[in-house]
Amino acid sequence: MQSFIINKNVQPNGDYEIHNATTGCMHMPLAVNQIPLGNHLTCYGAVSAARTAWANQRINGCFYCCNPCHTT
Ligand SMILES: [Zn+2]
């Protein structure tokens, strides 16, 4: 299992980005801006959890650390 977080600040393109806190990421937001998403086998689980919690927001995986889940 890996630990994921979502950046509580929206990106310029309107997405809320998910990062992998277990592997780390050079684009990880500041700790104060991280909302934990819990532990998931892959980023897909983290994206799914985030979409459940923030149904009206655009959720996307980080290009760098969650590339399989990066769509836009
Ligand atoms: Zn990342």
PDB file of the backbone (N, CA, C, O) and the ligand in Angstrom, with CONECT records:
HET     ZN  A 101       1
ATOM      1  N   MET A   1       0.842  -1.186   0.000  1.00  0.00           N
ATOM      2  CA  MET A   1       0.000   0.000   0.000  1.00  0.00           C
ATOM      3  C   MET A   1       0.884   1.245   0.000  1.00  0.00           C
ATOM      4  O   MET A   1       1.981   1.257   0.559  1.00  0.00           O
ATOM      5  N   GLN A   2       0.386   2.255  -0.625  1.00  0.00           N
ATOM      6  CA  GLN A   2       1.098   3.519  -0.663  1.00  0.00           C
ATOM      7  C   GLN A   2       0.174   4.633  -0.176  1.00  0.00           C
ATOM      8  O   GLN A   2      -1.048   4.558  -0.309  1.00  0.00           O
ATOM      9  N   SER A   3       0.780   5.647   0.380  1.00  0.00           N
ATOM     10  CA  SER A   3       0.035   6.755   0.956  1.00  0.00           C
ATOM     11  C   SER A   3      -0.069   7.887  -0.073  1.00  0.00           C
ATOM     12  O   SER A   3       0.914   8.243  -0.722  1.00  0.00           O
ATOM     13  N   PHE A   4      -1.270   8.443  -0.208  1.00  0.00           N
ATOM     14  CA  PHE A   4      -1.491   9.513  -1.187  1.00  0.00           C
ATOM     15  C   PHE A   4      -2.062  10.740  -0.496  1.00  0.00           C
ATOM     16  O   PHE A   4      -2.724  10.645   0.538  1.00  0.00           O
ATOM     17  N   ILE A   5      -1.793  11.882  -1.087  1.00  0.00           N
ATOM     18  CA  ILE A   5      -2.361  13.136  -0.587  1.00  0.00           C
ATOM     19  C   ILE A   5      -2.917  13.912  -1.779  1.00  0.00           C
ATOM     20  O   ILE A   5      -2.553  13.653  -2.926  1.00  0.00           O
ATOM     21  N   ILE A   6      -3.792  14.855  -1.496  1.00  0.00           N
ATOM     22  CA  ILE A   6      -4.270  15.751  -2.554  1.00  0.00           C
ATOM     23  C   ILE A   6      -3.930  17.180  -2.151  1.00  0.00           C
ATOM     24  O   ILE A   6      -4.010  17.557  -0.981  1.00  0.00           O
ATOM     25  N   ASN A   7      -3.549  17.959  -3.152  1.00  0.00           N
ATOM     26  CA  ASN A   7      -3.240  19.372  -2.922  1.00  0.00           C
ATOM     27  C   ASN A   7      -4.551  20.130  -2.765  1.00  0.00           C
ATOM     28  O   ASN A   7      -5.398  20.102  -3.658  1.00  0.00           O
ATOM     29  N   LYS A   8      -4.723  20.811  -1.624  1.00  0.00           N
ATOM     30  CA  LYS A   8      -5.984  21.518  -1.410  1.00  0.00           C
ATOM     31  C   LYS A   8      -6.078  22.799  -2.237  1.00  0.00           C
ATOM     32  O   LYS A   8      -7.136  23.424  -2.311  1.00  0.00           O
ATOM     33  N   ASN A   9      -4.970  23.181  -2.854  1.00  0.00           N
ATOM     34  CA  ASN A   9      -4.997  24.345  -3.750  1.00  0.00           C
ATOM     35  C   ASN A   9      -5.175  23.882  -5.186  1.00  0.00           C
ATOM     36  O   ASN A   9      -4.491  22.968  -5.646  1.00  0.00           O
ATOM     37  N   VAL A  10      -6.089  24.515  -5.883  1.00  0.00           N
ATOM     38  CA  VAL A  10      -6.355  24.125  -7.261  1.00  0.00           C
ATOM     39  C   VAL A  10      -5.206  24.549  -8.174  1.00  0.00           C
ATOM     40  O   VAL A  10      -4.566  25.579  -7.957  1.00  0.00           O
ATOM     41  N   GLN A  11      -4.961  23.741  -9.190  1.00  0.00           N
ATOM     42  CA  GLN A  11      -3.938  24.062 -10.178  1.00  0.00           C
ATOM     43  C   GLN A  11      -4.472  25.117 -11.153  1.00  0.00           C
ATOM     44  O   GLN A  11      -5.681  25.336 -11.234  1.00  0.00           O
ATOM     45  N   PRO A  12      -3.567  25.767 -11.892  1.00  0.00           N
ATOM     46  CA  PRO A  12      -4.021  26.798 -12.843  1.00  0.00           C
ATOM     47  C   PRO A  12      -5.021  26.271 -13.877  1.00  0.00           C
ATOM     48  O   PRO A  12      -5.842  27.034 -14.386  1.00  0.00           O
ATOM     49  N   ASN A  13      -4.956  24.970 -14.189  1.00  0.00           N
ATOM     50  CA  ASN A  13      -5.874  24.410 -15.184  1.00  0.00           C
ATOM     51  C   ASN A  13      -7.184  23.923 -14.579  1.00  0.00           C
ATOM     52  O   ASN A  13      -8.015  23.355 -15.287  1.00  0.00           O
ATOM     53  N   GLY A  14      -7.382  24.140 -13.269  1.00  0.00           N
ATOM     54  CA  GLY A  14      -8.646  23.764 -12.637  1.00  0.00           C
ATOM     55  C   GLY A  14      -8.642  22.401 -11.983  1.00  0.00           C
ATOM     56  O   GLY A  14      -9.652  21.999 -11.406  1.00  0.00           O
ATOM     57  N   ASP A  15      -7.540  21.678 -12.054  1.00  0.00           N
ATOM     58  CA  ASP A  15      -7.455  20.348 -11.449  1.00  0.00           C
ATOM     59  C   ASP A  15      -6.941  20.422 -10.009  1.00  0.00           C
ATOM     60  O   ASP A  15      -6.158  21.302  -9.651  1.00  0.00           O
ATOM     61  N   TYR A  16      -7.402  19.479  -9.206  1.00  0.00           N
ATOM     62  CA  TYR A  16      -6.792  19.213  -7.893  1.00  0.00           C
ATOM     63  C   TYR A  16      -5.891  18.003  -8.061  1.00  0.00           C
ATOM     64  O   TYR A  16      -6.354  16.938  -8.471  1.00  0.00           O
ATOM     65  N   GLU A  17      -4.630  18.149  -7.754  1.00  0.00           N
ATOM     66  CA  GLU A  17      -3.653  17.110  -8.045  1.00  0.00           C
ATOM     67  C   GLU A  17      -3.392  16.192  -6.857  1.00  0.00           C
ATOM     68  O   GLU A  17      -3.296  16.622  -5.708  1.00  0.00           O
ATOM     69  N   ILE A  18      -3.281  14.904  -7.191  1.00  0.00           N
ATOM     70  CA  ILE A  18      -2.948  13.873  -6.205  1.00  0.00           C
ATOM     71  C   ILE A  18      -1.472  13.523  -6.346  1.00  0.00           C
ATOM     72  O   ILE A  18      -0.950  13.390  -7.453  1.00  0.00           O
ATOM     73  N   HIS A  19      -0.803  13.375  -5.183  1.00  0.00           N
ATOM     74  CA  HIS A  19       0.603  12.982  -5.173  1.00  0.00           C
ATOM     75  C   HIS A  19       0.805  11.750  -4.305  1.00  0.00           C
ATOM     76  O   HIS A  19       0.028  11.475  -3.390  1.00  0.00           O
ATOM     77  N   ASN A  20       1.862  11.020  -4.613  1.00  0.00           N
ATOM     78  CA  ASN A  20       2.228   9.824  -3.862  1.00  0.00           C
ATOM     79  C   ASN A  20       3.183  10.222  -2.728  1.00  0.00           C
ATOM     80  O   ASN A  20       4.330  10.597  -2.971  1.00  0.00           O
ATOM     81  N   ALA A  21       2.691  10.133  -1.494  1.00  0.00           N
ATOM     82  CA  ALA A  21       3.499  10.553  -0.338  1.00  0.00           C
ATOM     83  C   ALA A  21       4.482   9.473   0.076  1.00  0.00           C
ATOM     84  O   ALA A  21       5.404   9.743   0.845  1.00  0.00           O
ATOM     85  N   THR A  22       4.302   8.254  -0.419  1.00  0.00           N
ATOM     86  CA  THR A  22       5.231   7.171  -0.084  1.00  0.00           C
ATOM     87  C   THR A  22       6.499   7.274  -0.923  1.00  0.00           C
ATOM     88  O   THR A  22       7.608   7.187  -0.398  1.00  0.00           O
ATOM     89  N   THR A  23       6.330   7.457  -2.216  1.00  0.00           N
ATOM     90  CA  THR A  23       7.499   7.598  -3.083  1.00  0.00           C
ATOM     91  C   THR A  23       8.044   9.019  -3.030  1.00  0.00           C
ATOM     92  O   THR A  23       9.208   9.259  -3.349  1.00  0.00           O
ATOM     93  N   GLY A  24       7.195   9.957  -2.626  1.00  0.00           N
ATOM     94  CA  GLY A  24       7.604  11.353  -2.637  1.00  0.00           C
ATOM     95  C   GLY A  24       7.531  11.915  -4.038  1.00  0.00           C
ATOM     96  O   GLY A  24       7.419  11.176  -5.016  1.00  0.00           O
ATOM     97  N   CYS A  25       7.598  13.234  -4.124  1.00  0.00           N
ATOM     98  CA  CYS A  25       7.463  13.893  -5.418  1.00  0.00           C
ATOM     99  C   CYS A  25       8.087  15.272  -5.311  1.00  0.00           C
ATOM    100  O   CYS A  25       7.902  15.972  -4.316  1.00  0.00           O
ATOM    101  N   MET A  26       8.826  15.656  -6.340  1.00  0.00           N
ATOM    102  CA  MET A  26       9.444  16.970  -6.301  1.00  0.00           C
ATOM    103  C   MET A  26       8.412  18.094  -6.439  1.00  0.00           C
ATOM    104  O   MET A  26       8.726  19.267  -6.235  1.00  0.00           O
ATOM    105  N   HIS A  27       7.183  17.721  -6.786  1.00  0.00           N
ATOM    106  CA  HIS A  27       6.124  18.717  -6.925  1.00  0.00           C
ATOM    107  C   HIS A  27       5.101  18.617  -5.795  1.00  0.00           C
ATOM    108  O   HIS A  27       3.998  19.156  -5.889  1.00  0.00           O
ATOM    109  N   MET A  28       5.484  17.924  -4.736  1.00  0.00           N
ATOM    110  CA  MET A  28       4.605  17.792  -3.571  1.00  0.00           C
ATOM    111  C   MET A  28       4.279  19.176  -3.009  1.00  0.00           C
ATOM    112  O   MET A  28       5.176  20.002  -2.838  1.00  0.00           O
ATOM    113  N   PRO A  29       2.993  19.437  -2.719  1.00  0.00           N
ATOM    114  CA  PRO A  29       2.664  20.734  -2.114  1.00  0.00           C
ATOM    115  C   PRO A  29       3.199  20.832  -0.690  1.00  0.00           C
ATOM    116  O   PRO A  29       3.570  19.824  -0.088  1.00  0.00           O
ATOM    117  N   LEU A  30       3.235  22.023  -0.168  1.00  0.00           N
ATOM    118  CA  LEU A  30       3.636  22.226   1.219  1.00  0.00           C
ATOM    119  C   LEU A  30       2.736  21.403   2.135  1.00  0.00           C
ATOM    120  O   LEU A  30       1.566  21.175   1.828  1.00  0.00           O
ATOM    121  N   ALA A  31       3.293  20.959   3.264  1.00  0.00           N
ATOM    122  CA  ALA A  31       2.543  20.113   4.192  1.00  0.00           C
ATOM    123  C   ALA A  31       1.209  20.747   4.573  1.00  0.00           C
ATOM    124  O   ALA A  31       0.212  20.043   4.730  1.00  0.00           O
ATOM    125  N   VAL A  32       1.184  22.038   4.717  1.00  0.00           N
ATOM    126  CA  VAL A  32      -0.042  22.725   5.136  1.00  0.00           C
ATOM    127  C   VAL A  32      -1.133  22.631   4.069  1.00  0.00           C
ATOM    128  O   VAL A  32      -2.315  22.803   4.365  1.00  0.00           O
ATOM    129  N   ASN A  33      -0.731  22.358   2.830  1.00  0.00           N
ATOM    130  CA  ASN A  33      -1.689  22.274   1.726  1.00  0.00           C
ATOM    131  C   ASN A  33      -2.041  20.841   1.345  1.00  0.00           C
ATOM    132  O   ASN A  33      -2.748  20.618   0.362  1.00  0.00           O
ATOM    133  N   GLN A  34      -1.553  19.865   2.115  1.00  0.00           N
ATOM    134  CA  GLN A  34      -1.812  18.461   1.808  1.00  0.00           C
ATOM    135  C   GLN A  34      -3.012  17.937   2.593  1.00  0.00           C
ATOM    136  O   GLN A  34      -3.114  18.133   3.804  1.00  0.00           O
ATOM    137  N   ILE A  35      -3.910  17.270   1.884  1.00  0.00           N
ATOM    138  CA  ILE A  35      -5.014  16.571   2.540  1.00  0.00           C
ATOM    139  C   ILE A  35      -4.783  15.082   2.319  1.00  0.00           C
ATOM    140  O   ILE A  35      -4.725  14.635   1.174  1.00  0.00           O
ATOM    141  N   PRO A  36      -4.650  14.297   3.401  1.00  0.00           N
ATOM    142  CA  PRO A  36      -4.372  12.868   3.225  1.00  0.00           C
ATOM    143  C   PRO A  36      -5.557  12.123   2.610  1.00  0.00           C
ATOM    144  O   PRO A  36      -6.712  12.370   2.954  1.00  0.00           O
ATOM    145  N   LEU A  37      -5.248  11.217   1.703  1.00  0.00           N
ATOM    146  CA  LEU A  37      -6.277  10.384   1.056  1.00  0.00           C
ATOM    147  C   LEU A  37      -6.221   8.946   1.551  1.00  0.00           C
ATOM    148  O   LEU A  37      -7.004   8.108   1.103  1.00  0.00           O
ATOM    149  N   GLY A  38      -5.310   8.651   2.468  1.00  0.00           N
ATOM    150  CA  GLY A  38      -5.194   7.294   2.988  1.00  0.00           C
ATOM    151  C   GLY A  38      -4.282   6.443   2.128  1.00  0.00           C
ATOM    152  O   GLY A  38      -3.594   6.933   1.232  1.00  0.00           O
ATOM    153  N   ASN A  39      -4.298   5.153   2.427  1.00  0.00           N
ATOM    154  CA  ASN A  39      -3.420   4.217   1.732  1.00  0.00           C
ATOM    155  C   ASN A  39      -4.180   3.477   0.644  1.00  0.00           C
ATOM    156  O   ASN A  39      -5.306   3.023   0.845  1.00  0.00           O
ATOM    157  N   HIS A  40      -3.540   3.366  -0.512  1.00  0.00           N
ATOM    158  CA  HIS A  40      -4.153   2.706  -1.664  1.00  0.00           C
ATOM    159  C   HIS A  40      -3.096   1.883  -2.381  1.00  0.00           C
ATOM    160  O   HIS A  40      -1.903   2.179  -2.313  1.00  0.00           O
ATOM    161  N   LEU A  41      -3.557   0.836  -3.074  1.00  0.00           N
ATOM    162  CA  LEU A  41      -2.629  -0.008  -3.821  1.00  0.00           C
ATOM    163  C   LEU A  41      -1.983   0.773  -4.949  1.00  0.00           C
ATOM    164  O   LEU A  41      -0.784   0.645  -5.198  1.00  0.00           O
ATOM    165  N   THR A  42      -2.780   1.582  -5.629  1.00  0.00           N
ATOM    166  CA  THR A  42      -2.280   2.366  -6.757  1.00  0.00           C
ATOM    167  C   THR A  42      -2.925   3.748  -6.700  1.00  0.00           C
ATOM    168  O   THR A  42      -3.797   4.011  -5.872  1.00  0.00           O
ATOM    169  N   CYS A  43      -2.485   4.611  -7.585  1.00  0.00           N
ATOM    170  CA  CYS A  43      -3.065   5.951  -7.629  1.00  0.00           C
ATOM    171  C   CYS A  43      -4.536   5.914  -8.027  1.00  0.00           C
ATOM    172  O   CYS A  43      -5.280   6.845  -7.718  1.00  0.00           O
ATOM    173  N   TYR A  44      -4.971   4.843  -8.715  1.00  0.00           N
ATOM    174  CA  TYR A  44      -6.373   4.775  -9.124  1.00  0.00           C
ATOM    175  C   TYR A  44      -7.304   4.768  -7.915  1.00  0.00           C
ATOM    176  O   TYR A  44      -8.365   5.392  -7.927  1.00  0.00           O
ATOM    177  N   GLY A  45      -6.883   4.046  -6.866  1.00  0.00           N
ATOM    178  CA  GLY A  45      -7.680   4.016  -5.645  1.00  0.00           C
ATOM    179  C   GLY A  45      -7.760   5.383  -4.996  1.00  0.00           C
ATOM    180  O   GLY A  45      -8.807   5.778  -4.485  1.00  0.00           O
ATOM    181  N   ALA A  46      -6.643   6.105  -5.019  1.00  0.00           N
ATOM    182  CA  ALA A  46      -6.601   7.439  -4.428  1.00  0.00           C
ATOM    183  C   ALA A  46      -7.486   8.401  -5.216  1.00  0.00           C
ATOM    184  O   ALA A  46      -8.189   9.225  -4.630  1.00  0.00           O
ATOM    185  N   VAL A  47      -7.451   8.296  -6.547  1.00  0.00           N
ATOM    186  CA  VAL A  47      -8.292   9.162  -7.395  1.00  0.00           C
ATOM    187  C   VAL A  47      -9.761   8.876  -7.126  1.00  0.00           C
ATOM    188  O   VAL A  47     -10.577   9.791  -7.019  1.00  0.00           O
ATOM    189  N   SER A  48     -10.083   7.598  -7.018  1.00  0.00           N
ATOM    190  CA  SER A  48     -11.464   7.204  -6.758  1.00  0.00           C
ATOM    191  C   SER A  48     -11.950   7.754  -5.415  1.00  0.00           C
ATOM    192  O   SER A  48     -13.066   8.263  -5.312  1.00  0.00           O
ATOM    193  N   ALA A  49     -11.103   7.648  -4.391  1.00  0.00           N
ATOM    194  CA  ALA A  49     -11.471   8.158  -3.064  1.00  0.00           C
ATOM    195  C   ALA A  49     -11.664   9.670  -3.098  1.00  0.00           C
ATOM    196  O   ALA A  49     -12.592  10.203  -2.489  1.00  0.00           O
ATOM    197  N   ALA A  50     -10.785  10.345  -3.812  1.00  0.00           N
ATOM    198  CA  ALA A  50     -10.873  11.802  -3.886  1.00  0.00           C
ATOM    199  C   ALA A  50     -12.126  12.229  -4.644  1.00  0.00           C
ATOM    200  O   ALA A  50     -12.770  13.212  -4.279  1.00  0.00           O
ATOM    201  N   ARG A  51     -12.472  11.494  -5.696  1.00  0.00           N
ATOM    202  CA  ARG A  51     -13.672  11.853  -6.478  1.00  0.00           C
ATOM    203  C   ARG A  51     -14.931  11.613  -5.677  1.00  0.00           C
ATOM    204  O   ARG A  51     -15.938  12.291  -5.882  1.00  0.00           O
ATOM    205  N   THR A  52     -14.886  10.647  -4.762  1.00  0.00           N
ATOM    206  CA  THR A  52     -16.025  10.411  -3.886  1.00  0.00           C
ATOM    207  C   THR A  52     -16.163  11.564  -2.896  1.00  0.00           C
ATOM    208  O   THR A  52     -17.269  12.039  -2.638  1.00  0.00           O
ATOM    209  N   ALA A  53     -15.036  12.012  -2.344  1.00  0.00           N
ATOM    210  CA  ALA A  53     -15.051  13.048  -1.319  1.00  0.00           C
ATOM    211  C   ALA A  53     -15.317  14.436  -1.913  1.00  0.00           C
ATOM    212  O   ALA A  53     -15.963  15.268  -1.276  1.00  0.00           O
ATOM    213  N   TRP A  54     -14.823  14.685  -3.124  1.00  0.00           N
ATOM    214  CA  TRP A  54     -14.972  15.998  -3.765  1.00  0.00           C
ATOM    215  C   TRP A  54     -15.603  15.802  -5.148  1.00  0.00           C
ATOM    216  O   TRP A  54     -14.963  16.012  -6.178  1.00  0.00           O
ATOM    217  N   ALA A  55     -16.868  15.397  -5.137  1.00  0.00           N
ATOM    218  CA  ALA A  55     -17.546  14.976  -6.363  1.00  0.00           C
ATOM    219  C   ALA A  55     -17.647  16.104  -7.387  1.00  0.00           C
ATOM    220  O   ALA A  55     -17.743  15.846  -8.587  1.00  0.00           O
ATOM    221  N   ASN A  56     -17.625  17.342  -6.923  1.00  0.00           N
ATOM    222  CA  ASN A  56     -17.820  18.445  -7.856  1.00  0.00           C
ATOM    223  C   ASN A  56     -16.516  19.061  -8.341  1.00  0.00           C
ATOM    224  O   ASN A  56     -16.524  20.067  -9.050  1.00  0.00           O
ATOM    225  N   GLN A  57     -15.393  18.454  -7.957  1.00  0.00           N
ATOM    226  CA  GLN A  57     -14.102  19.013  -8.343  1.00  0.00           C
ATOM    227  C   GLN A  57     -13.446  18.152  -9.417  1.00  0.00           C
ATOM    228  O   GLN A  57     -13.767  16.975  -9.577  1.00  0.00           O
ATOM    229  N   ARG A  58     -12.537  18.759 -10.135  1.00  0.00           N
ATOM    230  CA  ARG A  58     -11.736  18.013 -11.102  1.00  0.00           C
ATOM    231  C   ARG A  58     -10.512  17.448 -10.387  1.00  0.00           C
ATOM    232  O   ARG A  58      -9.675  18.194  -9.879  1.00  0.00           O
ATOM    233  N   ILE A  59     -10.422  16.135 -10.355  1.00  0.00           N
ATOM    234  CA  ILE A  59      -9.339  15.448  -9.664  1.00  0.00           C
ATOM    235  C   ILE A  59      -8.420  14.832 -10.708  1.00  0.00           C
ATOM    236  O   ILE A  59      -8.887  14.244 -11.683  1.00  0.00           O
ATOM    237  N   ASN A  60      -7.120  14.965 -10.505  1.00  0.00           N
ATOM    238  CA  ASN A  60      -6.170  14.437 -11.481  1.00  0.00           C
ATOM    239  C   ASN A  60      -4.916  13.959 -10.759  1.00  0.00           C
ATOM    240  O   ASN A  60      -4.529  14.507  -9.727  1.00  0.00           O
ATOM    241  N   GLY A  61      -4.297  12.938 -11.314  1.00  0.00           N
ATOM    242  CA  GLY A  61      -3.030  12.469 -10.763  1.00  0.00           C
ATOM    243  C   GLY A  61      -1.890  13.353 -11.227  1.00  0.00           C
ATOM    244  O   GLY A  61      -1.920  13.900 -12.330  1.00  0.00           O
ATOM    245  N   CYS A  62      -0.898  13.486 -10.388  1.00  0.00           N
ATOM    246  CA  CYS A  62       0.303  14.259 -10.742  1.00  0.00           C
ATOM    247  C   CYS A  62       1.023  13.598 -11.917  1.00  0.00           C
ATOM    248  O   CYS A  62       1.169  12.376 -11.950  1.00  0.00           O
ATOM    249  N   PHE A  63       1.464  14.389 -12.861  1.00  0.00           N
ATOM    250  CA  PHE A  63       2.180  13.867 -14.039  1.00  0.00           C
ATOM    251  C   PHE A  63       3.426  13.101 -13.617  1.00  0.00           C
ATOM    252  O   PHE A  63       3.788  12.110 -14.252  1.00  0.00           O
ATOM    253  N   TYR A  64       4.083  13.546 -12.557  1.00  0.00           N
ATOM    254  CA  TYR A  64       5.390  13.005 -12.184  1.00  0.00           C
ATOM    255  C   TYR A  64       5.291  11.749 -11.315  1.00  0.00           C
ATOM    256  O   TYR A  64       5.952  10.749 -11.597  1.00  0.00           O
ATOM    257  N   CYS A  65       4.469  11.793 -10.257  1.00  0.00           N
ATOM    258  CA  CYS A  65       4.448  10.660  -9.330  1.00  0.00           C
ATOM    259  C   CYS A  65       3.212   9.773  -9.497  1.00  0.00           C
ATOM    260  O   CYS A  65       3.192   8.661  -8.970  1.00  0.00           O
ATOM    261  N   CYS A  66       2.192  10.227 -10.209  1.00  0.00           N
ATOM    262  CA  CYS A  66       0.985   9.416 -10.439  1.00  0.00           C
ATOM    263  C   CYS A  66       0.690   9.408 -11.936  1.00  0.00           C
ATOM    264  O   CYS A  66      -0.454   9.592 -12.349  1.00  0.00           O
ATOM    265  N   ASN A  67       1.701   9.199 -12.726  1.00  0.00           N
ATOM    266  CA  ASN A  67       1.560   9.336 -14.174  1.00  0.00           C
ATOM    267  C   ASN A  67       0.445   8.487 -14.775  1.00  0.00           C
ATOM    268  O   ASN A  67      -0.251   8.964 -15.671  1.00  0.00           O
ATOM    269  N   PRO A  68       0.240   7.224 -14.312  1.00  0.00           N
ATOM    270  CA  PRO A  68      -0.862   6.422 -14.890  1.00  0.00           C
ATOM    271  C   PRO A  68      -2.225   7.073 -14.667  1.00  0.00           C
ATOM    272  O   PRO A  68      -3.171   6.802 -15.405  1.00  0.00           O
ATOM    273  N   CYS A  69      -2.326   7.926 -13.655  1.00  0.00           N
ATOM    274  CA  CYS A  69      -3.593   8.570 -13.321  1.00  0.00           C
ATOM    275  C   CYS A  69      -3.658  10.009 -13.816  1.00  0.00           C
ATOM    276  O   CYS A  69      -4.608  10.732 -13.517  1.00  0.00           O
ATOM    277  N   HIS A  70      -2.658  10.416 -14.563  1.00  0.00           N
ATOM    278  CA  HIS A  70      -2.635  11.780 -15.080  1.00  0.00           C
ATOM    279  C   HIS A  70      -3.394  11.818 -16.398  1.00  0.00           C
ATOM    280  O   HIS A  70      -3.069  11.079 -17.326  1.00  0.00           O
ATOM    281  N   THR A  71      -4.408  12.678 -16.483  1.00  0.00           N
ATOM    282  CA  THR A  71      -5.230  12.700 -17.688  1.00  0.00           C
ATOM    283  C   THR A  71      -5.178  14.011 -18.433  1.00  0.00           C
ATOM    284  O   THR A  71      -5.303  14.027 -19.657  1.00  0.00           O
ATOM    285  N   THR A  72      -4.996  15.113 -17.725  1.00  0.00           N
ATOM    286  CA  THR A  72      -5.033  16.399 -18.439  1.00  0.00           C
ATOM    287  C   THR A  72      -3.775  17.212 -18.180  1.00  0.00           C
ATOM    288  O   THR A  72      -3.638  18.319 -18.700  1.00  0.00           O
TER     289      THR A  72
HETATM  290 ZN    ZN A 101       3.526  14.379  -7.714  1.00  0.00          ZN2+
END
